[in-house]
Amino acid sequence: MRHRPPLILWRLLTSELLRSVLLTCAILVVSIAFVIAIKPLADGDLDPAQTLRFMALAIVPMLQFALPFSAGFGATLAFHRFAADNEALAAMVGGVSHRALLAPAAISGLVLALVLALLTNAVIPTFFRSMERLVSRDVARMLVNASQSGRAVRLPEGVIVHADRANHLGRDPDAGPGAPDRLVLEGVVAVQSGAGGLEREAVAERAGVWIYDGGMGDDRALAVIRLYGATVSEAGQAAWDAGTTDFRVAAPGGHRERPRFYSTPALRTLEQEPQRIGAVETRRRALIATLERRRVEEQLRAALREDGAVRLIDAQGQSVSVRAAAIADEGRQWRLVPHDAAGVELIWRLEGDRARLQTVGSAVLRIDDPGRSPDDAPLTLTLELENIATHDAAGAGRPRQSRAAIGPLTTPDAAASPLLRMSVAELLDHARARPDRAPAVVRAADALDARVRDLFREITSYRHERLAYSVACFVMVLAGAVAGMRLRDSRPLLVYTWSFFPGVLALITIGAGQNLAHKSGPVGLLLLWGGVACLLIFTAVDYRRLRKH
């Protein structure tokens, strides 16, 4: 005889289970949201009104952690009461099997797992981004509050800034719309780090900060931190007096630097275009600058060998021929070697076939950073001169200048670098295909490749983490239901403990496994899924014991 499914019993168990899950989850997410809002409130990053909004935004992301635990806890409550009141025993006497009794838990667990999968892959990243914007959108306030409390400010792209004092000047009222917000910092230390460690460090007595709304072409602001009279050091190089140096970061925009804040479709796009991450784009631009530097150096050496001079054009279209014997590579710049003791000669071609001659005691040619120019702009150079003597066409001299910088300069055939339009993969292939294998190019390519690999590991770890939380949610519902029925004669505290600790252990291993997978790859994935697998085995063993007795 075929038994009819116990629909009334299933509706009763399902409603009680979901009611317990919703109540437990509501209490948990509100408590967790309150806890995580305390630190930004105490640090001065949020005012009371913003704190309430921050808590409201945090409720949805906290479901990623609260829903699996609440599901297991709610299932334990519902099925333990069902078994303790002998309702489960009566149902089994009536011919309802263990599997039929656990069907509401399995169906509810599957629904909750699908809901959590939708949240983690599409909804929660949006709320994470909103939380990030709320905390970090006011860069000026962050810098002022940090200086008052003696803390450093961590900005995107690995930039950390510490200032002894910060003076907020505000926007210039006479500058019109779009004027930047301005600050003056004193006693400034700024560092920029990447996957390979410290990349650049600068120390200065004074710095100016300009914050441009929408300066990155989207909802992010562009913060330009300019240190004056700075002493700069970079990885593997001695410190030098750089005079003025800039740090440029997008803020807010920390959500754009972390795959956690990307939905699953956006993660697929990010894998195809990793330069969307600022740290990858910085290294991509650094590799382009290194390759362009090699190309320009070869071009300059060829021009000096053939003509004994290099022809350059300034921003006004005037042409200058720089006569020198050779160029000497000084690491960050090229020094022009003169033909004789008279020095390097500059011959300017002016209007009306006029010319102007300059002789300089020292001439240094530096390539400008292509990362600060639009993609369609040609590569530019800056010519730094010392001890300058100028003679006009009539032979009359002018007073000597001690120092001057001429730029931006371009070569006659200057055009936008085609490397800027290459994808990251194409750029790496191009760099590795070079026959000379210059050490600087190899280092820049390895740095970019390492950061891209790190990004791909991070994306993989977050994908597995999201899936693991959903699977854990399903398994924890089954584990709680089985434990509640098997321990029907035990005290409630023991029953809750029996389902609590395995579930918490699974959630801990998922979080720890994600971090380890980001750093180490497959080993972390083994840990990430190991906790879920152990919970599943624990549930299966517990179910066998339930059926046996």
Secondary structure as GFF3:
##gff-version 3
##sequence-region A 1 549
A	DSSP	alpha_helix	7	42	.	.	.	ID=ss1
A	DSSP	alpha_helix	48	84	.	.	.	ID=ss2
A	DSSP	alpha_helix	87	93	.	.	.	ID=ss3
A	DSSP	alpha_helix	98	118	.	.	.	ID=ss4
A	DSSP	pi_helix	119	123	.	.	.	ID=ss5
A	DSSP	alpha_helix	124	136	.	.	.	ID=ss6
A	DSSP	alpha_helix	139	149	.	.	.	ID=ss7
A	DSSP	beta_strand	153	155	.	.	.	ID=ss8
A	DSSP	beta_strand	159	171	.	.	.	ID=ss9
A	DSSP	beta_strand	181	194	.	.	.	ID=ss10
A	DSSP	beta_strand	197	212	.	.	.	ID=ss11
A	DSSP	beta_strand	221	234	.	.	.	ID=ss12
A	DSSP	beta_strand	240	251	.	.	.	ID=ss13
A	DSSP	three_ten_helix	254	256	.	.	.	ID=ss14
A	DSSP	three_ten_helix	259	261	.	.	.	ID=ss15
A	DSSP	alpha_helix	264	272	.	.	.	ID=ss16
A	DSSP	three_ten_helix	274	276	.	.	.	ID=ss17
A	DSSP	alpha_helix	278	307	.	.	.	ID=ss18
A	DSSP	beta_strand	309	313	.	.	.	ID=ss19
A	DSSP	beta_strand	319	323	.	.	.	ID=ss20
A	DSSP	beta_strand	326	329	.	.	.	ID=ss21
A	DSSP	beta_strand	334	337	.	.	.	ID=ss22
A	DSSP	beta_strand	344	349	.	.	.	ID=ss23
A	DSSP	three_ten_helix	351	353	.	.	.	ID=ss24
A	DSSP	beta_strand	355	367	.	.	.	ID=ss25
A	DSSP	three_ten_helix	370	372	.	.	.	ID=ss26
A	DSSP	beta_strand	381	391	.	.	.	ID=ss27
A	DSSP	beta_strand	401	409	.	.	.	ID=ss28
A	DSSP	three_ten_helix	418	421	.	.	.	ID=ss29
A	DSSP	alpha_helix	424	432	.	.	.	ID=ss30
A	DSSP	alpha_helix	439	486	.	.	.	ID=ss31
A	DSSP	alpha_helix	492	520	.	.	.	ID=ss32
A	DSSP	alpha_helix	522	548	.	.	.	ID=ss33
###
